[in-house]
């Protein structure tokens, strides 16, 4: 069962390696803080940092990021639920399609060479950056869908978010939140809380699929999880005291700069064959 694999992860000796856990901890703190400041999951920051500083492959970074998403989604959803800003029915409608496509996304990721996966991740960062910049200008729909028609966008947005989650190691909130606000008619905070809850099962399925392919960097999980939880909490506290416009603009610039590096990724040249001439 996918739900049991996290509890049964093999405990490596490196879990008790303080240099390993400390390097993972600061990455988790930074990813969580940035995510908490702008209301996004930490995956879009954690994946590039793990690739750059922990020297993980893109596939390993994606797999390990999804474990973080499980924990941040649980804690974040619980926080929103205590304030009554989680639509449980909407989350339940998102679950099935998101879980199904998260498995597909993870499988598809493992069929891609690393340079192609990095390019896809880079374009996703561009989309996230643009969504942050344009967020204040998105019109609110006065007459959202009613009744059973609300099921359609929830199922489709769950499918899209789940595939992106399994493929890229992100929560998918950039996809689900706008749809829930624009078409389903949820308030912004309720959409965010519902999105956090909805991303947990898909991230669990996606991380399990990657785990079966041997991509999970288990040694870094403890530090990353602790770091991102603390960082997200701290970022959320500070966010209300900082100007939202400059937060979004700064974060968007960082994302676009990172995206340009990923989009420009090229395949590694094939090694030259040894000459057979004497």
Backbone bond lengths (Angstrom), bond angles and torsions (degrees), N, CA, C in turn:
res aa  C-N    CA-C-N  psi(-1)  N-CA   C-N-CA  omega(-1)  CA-C   N-CA-C  phi
1 X - - - 1.457 - - 1.524 109.87 -
2 X 1.349 115.69 140.18 1.462 119.41 179.63 1.518 111.59 -63.34
3 X 1.339 117.04 -35.05 1.461 120.10 -176.42 1.510 112.78 -65.40
4 X 1.327 116.87 -22.28 1.455 118.66 -175.98 1.506 114.91 -93.78
5 X 1.333 116.95 -8.91 1.462 116.18 -170.70 1.518 112.68 -71.74
6 X 1.346 117.91 -32.88 1.463 119.50 179.59 1.518 110.60 -64.67
7 X 1.341 116.05 -37.87 1.457 119.51 179.99 1.516 111.62 -70.29
8 X 1.327 116.75 -21.88 1.459 120.72 -176.19 1.521 113.25 -108.28
9 X 1.342 117.20 16.66 1.451 119.47 178.03 1.515 110.04 -59.54
10 X 1.293 114.33 137.82 1.457 119.69 179.78 1.523 109.88 -66.93
11 X 1.317 117.42 127.67 1.451 121.40 -179.14 1.524 109.34 -83.98
12 X 1.309 115.25 106.62 1.449 119.55 177.96 1.523 109.11 -79.79
13 X 1.336 115.81 155.76 1.457 119.71 174.86 1.519 111.03 -61.27
14 X 1.335 115.27 -29.40 1.459 119.10 -178.64 1.519 112.60 -67.66
15 X 1.371 117.69 -12.79 1.460 119.44 174.68 1.522 109.77 -62.27
16 X 1.312 116.58 -26.56 1.457 120.61 -179.00 1.524 111.40 -99.63
17 X 1.322 116.13 11.62 1.457 122.20 178.95 1.524 108.00 -86.14
18 X 1.327 117.02 105.53 1.458 120.56 -174.01 1.521 113.60 -60.92
19 X 1.348 120.02 -42.14 1.467 117.88 176.85 1.525 113.26 -57.54
20 X 1.349 116.10 -39.41 1.466 119.89 178.88 1.520 110.65 -65.00
21 X 1.334 116.67 -47.59 1.456 120.36 -177.05 1.521 112.45 -69.51
22 X 1.331 117.98 -33.81 1.461 120.47 178.99 1.521 111.02 -68.88
23 X 1.324 117.21 -40.53 1.461 119.69 177.63 1.522 110.86 -64.97
24 X 1.324 116.71 -35.96 1.464 120.85 176.75 1.522 110.70 -71.34
25 X 1.333 116.09 -35.76 1.464 121.22 -176.93 1.520 111.68 -61.91
26 X 1.330 117.03 -45.99 1.463 118.14 -176.28 1.524 111.33 -69.54
27 X 1.323 116.94 -31.05 1.464 119.66 175.75 1.528 109.83 -66.96
28 X 1.336 116.42 -42.61 1.457 120.06 176.38 1.516 112.05 -61.95
29 X 1.334 116.72 -42.05 1.468 120.96 178.68 1.523 110.91 -60.61
30 X 1.323 116.49 -46.63 1.460 120.92 -177.93 1.526 111.27 -65.88
31 X 1.324 116.36 -44.54 1.464 120.20 179.75 1.523 110.96 -64.56
32 X 1.326 116.82 -43.12 1.456 120.67 179.37 1.510 112.53 -65.39
33 X 1.340 116.98 -40.35 1.462 120.85 -179.11 1.522 111.20 -65.36
34 X 1.332 117.13 -46.71 1.461 120.32 178.23 1.521 110.82 -62.08
35 X 1.328 116.04 -43.10 1.459 119.62 179.21 1.512 112.06 -63.44
36 X 1.336 116.46 -41.99 1.457 120.58 179.24 1.516 112.63 -66.00
37 X 1.326 117.01 -32.91 1.462 120.79 -178.83 1.518 112.40 -67.50
38 X 1.320 117.57 -37.03 1.468 120.47 -175.49 1.522 112.81 -113.04
39 X 1.321 117.62 5.84 1.457 120.95 175.59 1.509 114.77 76.02
40 X 1.339 117.72 31.69 1.459 121.44 177.66 1.517 109.89 -120.69
41 X 1.325 115.39 161.69 1.453 119.21 174.14 1.517 110.35 -69.70
42 X 1.311 117.16 161.73 1.455 120.10 -175.54 1.507 115.08 -83.66
43 X 1.337 118.41 -3.25 1.453 121.10 -174.76 1.513 114.06 -61.03
44 X 1.331 117.76 -38.67 1.458 120.30 -176.33 1.522 111.79 -68.67
45 X 1.333 117.41 -20.38 1.461 121.34 175.04 1.521 110.46 -95.58
46 X 1.329 116.43 -40.49 1.467 120.67 -175.42 1.524 112.22 -64.58
47 X 1.324 117.36 -39.96 1.467 120.16 -176.79 1.534 111.75 -61.00
48 X 1.349 119.51 -50.86 1.473 118.39 177.74 1.523 113.15 -62.78
49 X 1.347 117.26 -37.65 1.466 119.93 -179.29 1.527 111.32 -66.74
50 X 1.328 116.55 -41.11 1.465 119.19 178.95 1.521 111.08 -65.82
51 X 1.320 115.67 -37.13 1.459 119.73 179.19 1.523 111.27 -68.01
52 X 1.354 116.19 -39.13 1.463 120.30 -175.09 1.523 113.04 -80.51
53 X 1.336 117.26 -43.40 1.464 120.22 -170.22 1.529 114.05 -104.06
54 X 1.322 116.98 -29.90 1.460 119.11 176.96 1.521 111.61 -93.52
55 X 1.347 115.23 -4.57 1.464 121.75 178.09 1.529 112.63 59.88
56 X 1.335 115.91 33.91 1.458 119.95 175.14 1.521 109.05 -82.99
57 X 1.309 116.20 150.01 1.458 119.22 172.44 1.526 108.60 -68.78
58 X 1.321 116.76 163.07 1.461 119.76 179.51 1.518 110.99 -59.06
59 X 1.311 117.91 -38.92 1.461 121.43 179.47 1.530 111.07 -65.55
60 X 1.320 117.69 -40.29 1.464 120.86 177.81 1.524 111.03 -67.01
61 X 1.332 116.65 -41.00 1.461 120.44 179.99 1.525 111.06 -63.74
62 X 1.324 116.92 -41.37 1.466 121.49 178.40 1.524 110.61 -62.34
63 X 1.324 116.73 -47.65 1.464 121.03 -178.51 1.516 111.44 -62.28
64 X 1.319 117.25 -44.96 1.461 121.59 -177.33 1.518 110.79 -70.01
65 X 1.320 117.10 -35.16 1.460 121.05 177.32 1.524 111.59 -61.81
66 X 1.323 117.17 -36.88 1.465 120.39 -178.20 1.524 112.07 -64.52
67 X 1.335 117.37 -32.85 1.468 119.38 175.41 1.521 109.59 -63.84
68 X 1.332 116.84 -39.83 1.456 120.89 176.91 1.523 111.02 -62.67
69 X 1.325 116.43 -40.59 1.464 121.00 -179.12 1.526 110.81 -61.32
70 X 1.330 117.19 -37.17 1.469 120.69 178.08 1.523 110.45 -57.59
71 X 1.321 116.52 -48.43 1.462 120.48 -176.53 1.524 112.33 -71.98
72 X 1.327 117.57 -42.13 1.463 119.54 179.00 1.524 110.79 -65.89
73 X 1.334 116.81 -36.87 1.458 119.93 177.24 1.513 112.12 -63.44
74 X 1.327 116.31 -43.60 1.464 120.47 179.58 1.522 111.75 -62.69
75 X 1.326 116.12 -50.27 1.470 120.30 -177.78 1.525 110.63 -66.64
76 X 1.337 116.49 -43.37 1.452 119.71 179.94 1.516 112.55 -64.32
77 X 1.331 116.80 -43.32 1.467 120.47 179.36 1.520 111.09 -64.17
78 X 1.325 116.59 -38.19 1.465 120.09 178.18 1.521 110.55 -63.07
79 X 1.330 116.41 -40.58 1.464 120.75 178.96 1.522 110.82 -62.72
80 X 1.326 116.52 -45.91 1.463 120.39 178.99 1.526 111.11 -66.80
81 X 1.332 116.76 -37.09 1.465 120.39 -178.20 1.521 111.61 -63.53
82 X 1.327 117.13 -36.55 1.468 120.04 178.84 1.527 111.35 -65.09
83 X 1.332 116.74 -20.45 1.459 121.42 178.14 1.527 111.71 -98.70
84 X 1.339 115.69 3.54 1.457 120.23 178.16 1.514 114.09 72.92
85 X 1.333 117.51 24.99 1.466 120.44 -177.37 1.526 111.40 -114.99
86 X 1.323 116.25 48.56 1.460 122.69 172.49 1.523 108.31 -132.77
87 X 1.316 116.91 125.24 1.463 121.59 175.86 1.528 107.15 -91.85
88 X 1.321 116.03 99.06 1.463 121.23 -173.52 1.523 112.10 -64.57
89 X 1.330 116.95 -38.22 1.461 120.24 -179.81 1.526 110.99 -65.27
90 X 1.329 116.43 -43.08 1.464 119.76 178.76 1.524 110.81 -61.54
91 X 1.327 116.69 -41.83 1.466 120.49 178.85 1.523 110.86 -63.00
92 X 1.329 116.43 -41.59 1.465 120.35 179.63 1.527 111.72 -64.26
93 X 1.324 116.87 -33.14 1.463 120.47 178.62 1.528 111.58 -73.51
94 X 1.322 116.91 -26.83 1.463 121.32 178.92 1.523 111.22 -79.01
95 X 1.338 116.64 -34.50 1.471 121.91 -173.35 1.535 114.77 -46.55
96 X 1.348 119.14 -57.13 1.476 118.96 -170.19 1.521 113.99 -59.78
97 X 1.342 116.73 -50.40 1.464 119.04 -177.61 1.523 111.18 -67.34
98 X 1.331 117.24 -36.00 1.464 120.50 180.00 1.522 111.42 -66.73
99 X 1.327 116.69 -40.69 1.467 120.24 179.58 1.526 111.03 -66.69
100 X 1.332 115.91 -39.79 1.462 120.14 -179.81 1.526 111.20 -63.90
101 X 1.331 115.99 -49.59 1.464 119.23 -175.53 1.526 112.41 -76.69
102 X 1.334 118.42 -22.44 1.468 120.10 175.18 1.522 109.93 -62.52
103 X 1.323 115.52 -38.65 1.464 120.10 176.15 1.525 110.58 -64.32
104 X 1.327 115.69 -42.80 1.465 119.75 178.44 1.526 110.81 -63.91
105 X 1.336 116.14 -43.14 1.456 119.89 -179.36 1.517 112.31 -61.75
106 X 1.331 116.29 -42.25 1.465 120.58 179.24 1.527 110.84 -65.86
107 X 1.334 116.27 -40.70 1.468 119.76 178.15 1.530 110.96 -64.99
108 X 1.324 115.34 -41.26 1.463 119.57 179.64 1.526 110.57 -64.88
109 X 1.336 116.48 -39.39 1.467 120.48 178.67 1.521 111.03 -58.52
110 X 1.320 116.11 -38.73 1.461 119.90 -177.94 1.526 112.80 -74.87
111 X 1.325 116.86 -11.10 1.467 120.33 174.76 1.526 111.74 -90.77
112 X 1.332 116.26 -13.91 1.458 120.15 -178.34 1.522 110.79 -89.66
113 X 1.321 117.78 141.22 1.462 119.23 169.99 1.524 109.47 -67.44
114 X 1.307 116.44 158.36 1.465 120.34 -173.57 1.522 112.55 -58.04
115 X 1.321 118.07 -40.39 1.464 119.62 -176.14 1.523 111.84 -66.14
116 X 1.330 117.36 -34.08 1.466 119.78 177.29 1.524 111.24 -71.42
117 X 1.334 116.61 -39.57 1.461 120.09 178.38 1.524 110.30 -63.34
118 X 1.321 117.14 -37.28 1.464 120.58 177.68 1.525 111.01 -65.71
119 X 1.302 117.39 -39.02 1.464 120.19 178.35 1.528 111.43 -63.61
120 X 1.315 116.23 -44.53 1.468 120.11 178.46 1.525 109.90 -60.99
121 X 1.326 116.71 -43.39 1.463 120.99 178.51 1.531 110.36 -61.08
122 X 1.332 116.52 -39.85 1.458 120.23 179.07 1.518 112.57 -61.68
123 X 1.323 117.30 -43.38 1.467 120.09 178.74 1.524 111.31 -66.99
124 X 1.325 116.61 -32.91 1.467 119.24 176.28 1.528 109.98 -64.96
125 X 1.328 117.43 -38.92 1.461 120.73 177.39 1.523 111.06 -61.85
126 X 1.326 117.09 -37.38 1.462 120.77 177.11 1.524 110.35 -61.24
127 X 1.330 116.46 -44.45 1.468 121.15 179.26 1.524 110.84 -61.58
128 X 1.337 116.69 -43.39 1.464 120.73 179.36 1.523 110.60 -63.40
129 X 1.332 116.78 -43.88 1.463 120.73 -179.92 1.527 111.20 -61.37
130 X 1.324 116.96 -44.63 1.460 120.72 179.26 1.524 111.38 -65.12
131 X 1.331 116.72 -37.25 1.469 119.68 179.28 1.523 110.96 -65.37
132 X 1.331 117.33 -35.05 1.466 120.53 177.36 1.526 111.10 -67.74
133 X 1.333 116.17 -41.21 1.459 120.10 -179.30 1.525 111.29 -67.49
134 X 1.332 116.52 -40.68 1.469 121.31 -174.62 1.519 113.60 -88.57
135 X 1.323 117.40 -4.87 1.465 121.45 -174.62 1.526 113.53 -50.75
136 X 1.349 120.20 -46.44 1.475 119.35 -177.73 1.519 113.57 -68.40
137 X 1.335 117.10 -16.91 1.464 120.45 -174.10 1.528 112.95 -100.10
138 X 1.333 116.45 0.14 1.462 119.62 178.70 1.526 108.98 -75.41
139 X 1.326 118.35 120.80 1.469 120.19 -177.60 1.522 111.74 -69.39
140 X 1.318 115.32 147.42 1.459 120.10 177.34 1.529 109.14 -91.25
141 X 1.303 116.03 128.78 1.463 120.87 -179.40 1.528 109.42 -75.27
142 X 1.332 115.68 121.73 1.459 119.81 -177.04 1.520 112.14 -73.39
143 X 1.331 116.95 -28.87 1.461 120.52 -179.37 1.526 109.67 -124.78
144 X 1.334 117.37 82.62 1.469 120.13 178.43 1.520 110.85 -69.38
145 X 1.307 116.03 170.73 1.458 121.25 179.62 1.524 110.59 -61.01
146 X 1.310 115.43 147.94 1.460 120.83 -177.24 1.527 110.71 -120.02
147 X 1.337 115.39 156.41 1.457 121.66 173.81 1.514 113.71 60.29
148 X 1.333 115.29 -139.26 1.462 120.32 -175.59 1.519 112.70 -68.07
149 X 1.344 116.94 -18.02 1.463 119.56 178.50 1.529 111.94 -64.16
150 X 1.339 116.91 -22.13 1.467 120.08 178.94 1.531 111.00 -68.38
151 X 1.324 116.48 -21.49 1.468 119.87 -178.39 1.528 110.93 -65.82
152 X 1.342 116.00 -37.27 1.470 120.54 -174.03 1.526 112.37 -58.94
153 X 1.358 119.29 -54.61 1.471 117.84 -179.70 1.518 113.11 -65.24
154 X 1.330 117.72 -30.55 1.461 120.11 179.39 1.526 111.08 -66.48
155 X 1.333 115.98 -41.85 1.467 119.65 179.56 1.524 110.72 -66.41
156 X 1.335 116.13 -44.56 1.464 119.30 -177.57 1.528 112.20 -70.87
157 X 1.331 116.75 -38.60 1.471 118.17 178.32 1.521 110.72 -68.73
158 X 1.340 116.35 -32.73 1.460 119.56 175.15 1.513 111.29 -63.96
159 X 1.332 116.05 -40.77 1.465 120.28 179.11 1.525 111.23 -64.09
160 X 1.329 116.53 -43.83 1.467 120.24 -179.55 1.522 111.38 -66.96
161 X 1.338 116.25 -44.55 1.464 120.40 -179.00 1.522 111.39 -66.65
162 X 1.320 116.66 -38.96 1.459 120.27 179.63 1.516 111.93 -64.34
163 X 1.326 116.35 -42.69 1.468 119.53 179.19 1.524 110.72 -64.05
164 X 1.341 116.29 -43.49 1.466 120.26 178.36 1.518 111.13 -63.04
165 X 1.323 116.06 -37.38 1.464 120.54 179.82 1.522 111.33 -63.11
166 X 1.325 116.44 -51.54 1.456 120.06 -179.61 1.513 113.28 -65.81
167 X 1.318 116.66 -32.69 1.461 121.52 -177.43 1.522 112.71 -78.35
168 X 1.352 116.38 -39.24 1.461 120.26 -168.16 1.521 114.70 -116.21
169 X 1.340 118.38 -9.16 1.456 120.18 179.52 1.509 114.21 79.67
170 X 1.329 117.53 28.02 1.462 122.48 -178.90 1.526 109.42 -116.16
171 X 1.336 115.33 170.34 1.458 119.15 -179.01 1.517 113.77 -81.57
172 X 1.326 116.80 -28.79 1.460 120.49 179.86 1.510 114.41 91.04
173 X 1.334 117.19 7.96 1.459 120.15 -179.55 1.513 113.52 -62.90
174 X 1.320 117.24 -27.80 1.459 121.06 177.80 1.524 111.05 -62.12
175 X 1.319 116.54 -26.04 1.464 121.62 179.27 1.524 111.21 -89.88
176 X 1.334 116.50 -46.59 1.465 119.91 -171.93 1.525 113.81 -75.01
177 X 1.333 117.31 -39.72 1.470 119.62 -174.47 1.525 112.59 -62.29
178 X 1.350 120.72 -51.06 1.466 119.08 179.87 1.526 113.43 -59.73
179 X 1.332 116.86 -38.54 1.465 119.64 -179.79 1.525 110.50 -65.55
180 X 1.323 116.95 -42.59 1.465 119.74 -179.69 1.519 111.98 -66.38
181 X 1.333 116.88 -30.70 1.466 120.31 178.44 1.523 110.66 -77.96
182 X 1.332 116.74 -47.30 1.463 120.98 -172.65 1.525 113.46 -76.61
183 X 1.328 117.80 -44.24 1.464 121.03 -172.62 1.521 113.93 -101.81
184 X 1.332 116.30 -34.46 1.468 119.27 -177.04 1.520 111.44 -90.24
185 X 1.343 116.60 -23.26 1.457 120.08 176.09 1.510 115.25 87.74
186 X 1.336 118.22 18.49 1.463 120.20 177.70 1.522 110.28 -77.86
187 X 1.325 116.05 149.80 1.456 120.07 172.55 1.525 109.39 -67.14
188 X 1.335 116.34 156.76 1.460 120.98 -174.97 1.526 112.09 -56.18
189 X 1.335 117.66 -48.34 1.463 120.41 -178.00 1.529 111.63 -66.57
190 X 1.326 116.52 -36.93 1.463 119.74 177.71 1.524 110.54 -67.05
191 X 1.323 116.43 -39.19 1.467 120.26 177.56 1.525 110.80 -63.30
192 X 1.331 117.04 -40.35 1.463 120.70 179.65 1.526 110.97 -66.35
193 X 1.324 116.98 -44.19 1.462 120.35 178.93 1.516 112.04 -64.68
194 X 1.332 116.13 -40.27 1.463 120.87 178.75 1.519 110.83 -66.65
195 X 1.328 116.05 -38.98 1.461 120.67 178.68 1.522 111.39 -63.18
196 X 1.325 117.13 -40.81 1.468 120.82 178.76 1.524 111.01 -61.58
197 X 1.327 116.05 -42.26 1.462 119.59 178.71 1.526 110.91 -67.91
198 X 1.328 116.28 -41.22 1.466 120.64 -175.82 1.522 112.67 -67.82
199 X 1.340 117.18 -25.95 1.468 119.04 -176.55 1.528 112.96 -78.80
200 X 1.332 117.89 -14.99 1.468 120.38 -175.11 1.533 112.40 -64.51
201 X 1.343 119.76 -53.48 1.471 118.78 -178.95 1.521 113.34 -62.69
202 X 1.338 117.15 -40.00 1.464 119.19 -178.98 1.523 111.09 -67.47
203 X 1.334 117.49 -38.97 1.465 120.29 177.58 1.519 110.77 -66.56
204 X 1.325 116.35 -35.43 1.464 120.52 178.46 1.527 110.63 -65.50
205 X 1.329 116.00 -44.95 1.465 120.28 178.72 1.526 110.68 -65.39
206 X 1.331 116.28 -45.04 1.455 120.04 -179.85 1.517 112.88 -62.46
207 X 1.328 116.70 -43.47 1.466 119.75 -179.81 1.525 110.98 -67.22
208 X 1.325 116.58 -35.20 1.466 119.83 178.20 1.527 111.08 -66.04
209 X 1.339 115.96 -40.52 1.463 119.69 178.54 1.524 110.76 -63.49
210 X 1.325 116.37 -44.35 1.465 120.25 176.89 1.527 110.98 -64.29
211 X 1.313 116.18 -37.63 1.471 121.28 178.75 1.529 110.65 -59.98
212 X 1.316 116.09 -41.34 1.465 120.27 179.23 1.528 111.65 -66.94
213 X 1.313 117.06 -24.55 1.462 120.93 176.87 1.527 111.84 -88.13
214 X 1.326 116.77 2.78 1.461 120.70 176.80 1.512 115.03 78.12
215 X 1.340 117.56 24.28 1.464 120.34 -176.17 1.521 114.34 -94.11
216 X 1.316 118.48 -16.37 1.463 120.59 -173.26 1.527 111.24 -73.13
217 X 1.335 116.08 123.59 1.469 121.78 176.53 1.523 108.31 -87.33
218 X 1.325 116.11 82.06 1.462 121.45 -171.08 1.524 113.43 -60.46
219 X 1.321 117.25 -32.03 1.460 120.35 -176.08 1.523 112.41 -61.74
220 X 1.333 117.06 -25.92 1.462 120.75 -175.92 1.529 112.98 -95.16
221 X 1.314 117.93 -7.01 1.464 120.81 -174.07 1.527 113.33 -60.98
222 X 1.349 120.80 -48.93 1.476 119.99 -176.30 1.523 113.17 -57.40
223 X 1.330 117.07 -50.08 1.459 120.06 -178.59 1.513 112.31 -63.65
224 X 1.321 117.09 -41.28 1.458 121.12 -179.15 1.519 111.93 -64.64
225 X 1.329 116.59 -44.29 1.466 120.56 -177.92 1.521 110.79 -65.09
226 X 1.327 116.94 -48.05 1.470 120.39 179.13 1.525 110.11 -61.52
227 X 1.328 116.28 -44.82 1.453 120.41 -178.19 1.509 113.46 -62.48
228 X 1.317 117.00 -44.69 1.462 119.20 -175.70 1.528 111.63 -71.66
229 X 1.330 117.47 -32.00 1.462 119.84 177.40 1.526 110.80 -67.88
230 X 1.323 116.55 -45.76 1.469 120.68 178.71 1.525 110.27 -66.42
231 X 1.332 116.42 -43.39 1.454 120.38 -179.18 1.514 112.95 -64.23
232 X 1.328 117.14 -41.28 1.465 120.89 179.45 1.520 110.99 -64.88
233 X 1.333 116.54 -39.46 1.466 120.63 178.41 1.522 110.27 -64.43
234 X 1.338 116.44 -46.17 1.462 120.65 179.99 1.526 111.15 -64.95
235 X 1.330 116.60 -42.77 1.453 120.14 179.29 1.514 112.54 -62.84
236 X 1.335 116.11 -38.95 1.460 120.24 178.21 1.515 112.68 -64.50
237 X 1.346 116.87 -35.51 1.460 120.96 178.87 1.523 111.51 -68.65
238 X 1.324 115.97 -39.27 1.465 120.72 -175.98 1.526 111.75 -80.86
239 X 1.316 116.98 -25.24 1.467 121.28 -172.88 1.524 112.56 -55.92
240 X 1.325 117.23 -41.41 1.459 120.81 -177.06 1.522 113.00 -70.66
241 X 1.326 117.15 -12.32 1.461 120.84 -178.18 1.527 112.24 -100.20
242 X 1.314 117.47 -0.39 1.460 122.12 -178.44 1.523 110.00 -117.27
243 X 1.343 117.48 150.20 1.473 120.31 179.61 1.527 111.40 -64.84
244 X 1.329 116.01 123.82 1.465 120.78 -174.77 1.520 111.97 -62.11
245 X 1.330 116.69 -39.03 1.470 119.61 -176.93 1.523 111.42 -59.15
246 X 1.324 116.83 -47.84 1.464 120.36 -177.63 1.518 111.40 -70.56
247 X 1.319 116.56 -31.12 1.464 119.52 175.43 1.522 110.32 -62.52
248 X 1.328 115.67 -49.72 1.459 119.95 -178.59 1.524 111.45 -64.54
249 X 1.335 116.21 -41.03 1.459 120.02 -178.45 1.530 111.02 -65.47
250 X 1.332 116.48 -45.75 1.466 120.65 -179.76 1.522 111.01 -62.15
251 X 1.324 115.44 -46.22 1.459 119.89 -178.77 1.524 110.76 -64.38
252 X 1.335 116.76 -37.77 1.464 120.70 179.37 1.521 111.13 -64.45
253 X 1.337 116.63 -40.42 1.467 120.54 178.70 1.524 110.41 -62.94
254 X 1.334 116.26 -43.53 1.467 120.70 178.68 1.528 110.26 -61.35
255 X 1.329 116.16 -43.39 1.464 120.23 -179.35 1.526 111.67 -64.52
256 X 1.332 116.69 -43.15 1.463 119.71 -178.84 1.525 110.46 -66.14
257 X 1.334 116.91 -40.36 1.467 120.15 177.28 1.529 110.58 -60.53
258 X 1.333 115.51 -43.61 1.463 119.73 177.97 1.523 110.76 -66.22
259 X 1.332 115.68 -41.02 1.464 120.35 -178.73 1.521 111.64 -61.03
260 X 1.331 116.86 -40.71 1.462 120.10 -179.05 1.525 111.47 -61.31
261 X 1.309 115.98 -36.13 1.465 119.54 178.46 1.531 110.65 -68.99
262 X 1.326 115.94 -36.31 1.465 119.45 -178.92 1.524 111.62 -76.45
263 X 1.323 116.55 -41.80 1.462 120.00 -178.19 1.524 110.94 -62.94
264 X 1.319 116.25 -31.07 1.457 120.25 -179.08 1.516 114.62 -84.37
265 X 1.335 117.13 6.67 1.464 120.10 -179.41 1.524 110.78 -62.90
266 X 1.313 115.70 134.71 1.464 121.19 179.76 1.523 109.93 -118.88
267 X 1.315 116.54 154.04 1.470 118.65 177.86 1.518 111.02 -63.67
268 X 1.318 115.10 145.31 1.456 119.46 177.87 1.526 109.28 -68.60
269 X 1.323 116.44 137.16 1.473 118.35 179.26 1.517 111.11 -63.63
270 X 1.310 115.04 141.75 1.464 119.79 179.67 1.522 109.57 -65.38
271 X 1.324 117.41 140.52 1.468 120.09 179.26 1.520 110.75 -62.85
272 X 1.315 114.25 139.85 1.462 118.92 179.95 1.520 110.57 -70.19
273 X 1.322 114.33 137.48 1.459 118.81 179.07 1.525 110.03 -73.46
274 X 1.300 114.91 140.35 1.460 119.52 179.87 1.521 110.26 -65.00
275 X 1.304 115.23 136.42 1.465 120.16 -179.66 1.522 110.73 -69.87
276 X 1.326 116.25 137.42 1.460 121.19 179.90 1.523 111.95 -91.98
277 X 1.349 115.93 -4.80 1.457 119.04 -179.30 1.521 110.26 -73.96
278 X 1.332 118.56 145.69 1.461 121.50 179.34 1.521 111.22 -68.03
